[in-house]
């Protein structure tokens, strides 16, 4: 089933995402795509998450219009993955489909803004979905994306072995991802503070009251109004501690996460293991936090 939720972004952006997602669901024929691939909702979600992150972090110039310029154009970019030649897929590997998707988003500009940033994160996200990690410095992928956007001679020189094929740029990018990635060693759960707070709420806790470089860990309790033993029940908040807090869109530090979970009694010792607590993890948020500097630079180019 397609994921058309985007709960961990600012409310007005989340509403706009839902509106666009409904337009896609209502107005376009969706089908089960071959694996591995990303669907239109994956790309749309990544775009809105990036926009939210850049607004929160004040990255780049103020973003004007948000979302796709035209939904058909966005779908055309996504459908590049599924071109067929007779009974055979033109792009039949995950690396090929990452490459043609990146190329489409960068060259066709399906969104009003943040196309290069979206292509950057979507490529890394796609790699993760096929179980691979990008090994070079992120500046390498950043440079490639700028080269594709500008049609630079540097890209042409590096890709000359794939010429004169009309798809030489896609073939070059696919080869780059294939040669410059490795299988993931281990899945790691990473969350922003906003995501972590949403997980905490599922267990009756939340983060509240940022002060200085800290934020309080709050427990929601229910007790009786008269000395706690009589009268009608009421809900109240109890502070159980505090953790370091650099901002809602930042990735939560392991020490802060462990501290909050220990205060809340949500550790494996208490019967709540990591898989249970972090079940709602979304790697797009982690990737944006991890590659914040390339995202920042792409915003200004």
N, C-alpha and C positions, 0 to 999 in steps of 0.2 A: 504494500500500500504506500502511496506517495506521502511524504512528510510535508504537510503544508502548515506547519506550526513554526513560530519563531518567537518563543516566549521571553527570551532574555535580553530584549532590546527595549529602548524607550517606547512608551505606550503609543505615541502618535505614529512612530515608524512601524511598530507591530501592526497597528490598524491598517496602515497603507499596504504593508506586505500582504495581509489577509485579503484586502480588496483586489490586489493584483493576482493573487493566487486563485481567487474565485473567478476572475475573468478568464484565466487560463482554463480552469476546470469546466467552466460553462461554455466557452466559445471555441475551444480547440479539441480536436480528437487526440486523446492520449492513449498510448499503447505500451505494452510491456517491452522495454528495450532489452537488447542482448547485454549480457554481462561480460566484462566490466564496462560500466558507463556511468555517467551522471545524468540525471533528468533535469528538466527545466526548473523544478522546485529547488533542487540542490543549488543551482546557479543563482536563482533569485534570492534564496536565503543567505547565501554567502555575500551577495551584494549588499543586502540590508544590514547584515552584521558588520560589514566593513564600514559602511556609512555611519552606523551608530558609534563604532569605535573611534572613527576619525573625528566625529563631532565631540564625543566625550573627552578625547585627548587633545582637542584643538589642533589637529594635524591638517596642514595645508590651508588653502583658502576656504572660506565658508562655502559649504556645498549648497548649490541652488536647488534645482529640481532633482527629485530622487526617483529611482526606479527606472523601468525600461522606457525608451523613447517610443517604441512601438512593439507590441507583443509578438507580432509576426517575425520581426527582426531577431528578437531573442530566441524564438523557437527555431529559426533558421540556423543560428549559431549552434544550438544544441543538436540539431538534426545532422550537422556535419559528421557526427560520430557514426551515423547509420546509413551513409551512402553505400549502395550495393552495385556491384557489377555482375549482372545476371543473378546467379544464385549465391554469389560470394560477396562478403563485406569488403569494401574498399579498404577500410581501416579495421583490422581484425585483432589487434592486440591493445592492451591497456595503454601502452606507451604511445601507439599511434593515435588513440582517441584523446589522450591528454594533449598531444601536440596539435591536433586539428581543432580541438575546442579552444585552446589558448589562442591559436591563430585567429579564429573567428571572433572571439571577444575583443582582441586587440585591434583587428583591422576593421570590423563592422560597427564597432561602438554601439552595442545594443542598449546601453544605459546612458542617461543624460550626463553622468559624471562617474568617476572612479572605475573606468573600464580596465585600465592597466593594473590597478590594485586588485580588482576582482579577478582578473586573469592570473595574477601572481599567486593569490591565495587558493584559488580553485585548482590550479595545477598541483600545488603541494598537497592539497586535500585529496585530489584524485590519486596521487601517488600513494597516500596513506591507505586509501580504500583498497588498493591492490597489494597492500602489504609491503610497501617500499618507502625508503627514506632518502631524501635528496642529500647527497654527500658534499657537493662543493659549497663554498661560501655563498650565502644568499645573494651577494652582489652579482654573481655570475648570471643567475636567472634574471635578476633585475636588468642587467645589461642586455641580455637576449631579448627581453620584452621590449625595451626601448628600441633596440635594433629592428625588431619586427615592425614596431609602430612607425618608425621613420624610414624603413627600407634602406638601412645603412649599408655602405659598401663593405664594412667589416663583416657583416653577416654573410654577404655574397662571397667574400674570400674564404670564409670558414666552411661554407656550404657548397663549394664548387664541385665536390665529388658527386653531388646529387643532381647537378644540372646535366642536360637541359630539361629534365622532367618538370612539367608545369607545377607540380606540387613539391618542388625542391625545398621550400621553407618548412613545410610540415614534416617532410622526411628528415630534414636536418634536426628539427626539434625532437622528433621521436627518437632518433639515434642518440641525441644528447641525453634525454631522460633515461634511456636504456643503459648507457655507459656510465652515467653519473648518479646512480641510485643503488641502494643495497636493501636486502630484506630487513624489515624491522626486527630487532632482537626481542623486544618486549613491549606490550601495550601499557602505556602509562596514563593514569587518570590525571588530567589537568583541567582546572576550572578558573574562570575569573571570579572575583569577589561577588559579583552579582549572581552568577550561576551557583556558587557555593551557598549564598544566602537562600536561593530558591530551594536548594536541596535541604538545607537546615529547616526551612518552614514545613517540609513534609513530616518532620519529626517533632514539631512543636517548639522550635527554637528559631531565632533570627538574629541578624546583625543590625544594630541600630545605634544612633547617636555618635557619628564620627567626631572625634576631638583630638586635635594635635595630629599625631601619626597613628592613632589607635581608634578602634571601634568596639562598642560593647557587645558581648554575647548575651542575649536575652532569652529567658525561658518563659513560656506562656503557661500559667498554672490556673487551675480552677479551685476556689475555696469558698467557704461560707462567710457571709459578711460579719457575723457576730463572733468575734474571737476565733474565727476559723473553724468553729464547730457547730454553729447554729445559724438559722436564717437562710434566706435564698442564696443560691450560688452566684458567684461573680468571677469573671476572668480578670487576672492581673498579671503584671510582668515582674519578673525577678531577674536582676542582673547576676550572672554566674561568673563573669570575668571579662577580660578584654584581650584583643589580639592586635597585632600591627595592621595598619590599613593605609595603603598608598593611593587607593581610588577604586571605584566600582569596576572599571573596565580592565584593571590590571590582573595579571595571573596571581592567584593566591600562593604565597610561599608555603612550602611543605611544613615548615615549623609552625606557621600560623594555623594551617588547616589541622594539623595534629593536635595543637593546643586547644582549638575550638571543639574538636570532636571529643577530646578527653574531658573538657569541662561539661559537655553535653551528655556524656555517657554513651557515646556512639562509636565505640571502638570494638574491635574483634573480641576483646575480653568481655565486653558487654553484650555480645551476641549480634553486633552489626558490623559485618565485614565490608571491605572496600567496594566489592561488586554491588552490594546492597545500597550503600550510600551514594556511590558515584554512578548509578545506573543511567542518569540523565546526561552524562557527559557528551559534549559535542566538540569534535576535534577542530572545527573551524575557529572557535573562540580561542583555543590554545594556540593555533598556528598564527593568528593575527597578533596575539600577545608576544609570541616568540620572535616573530619577524617584524616587529614594530618599526625598526629603523628603515628597512627597505620600503615598507608601506609609506612611511613618512616621505622618503625621497621621491617615490613614484608620484606622490600627490603634487609635487612641485615641478613635474617634468611632462 
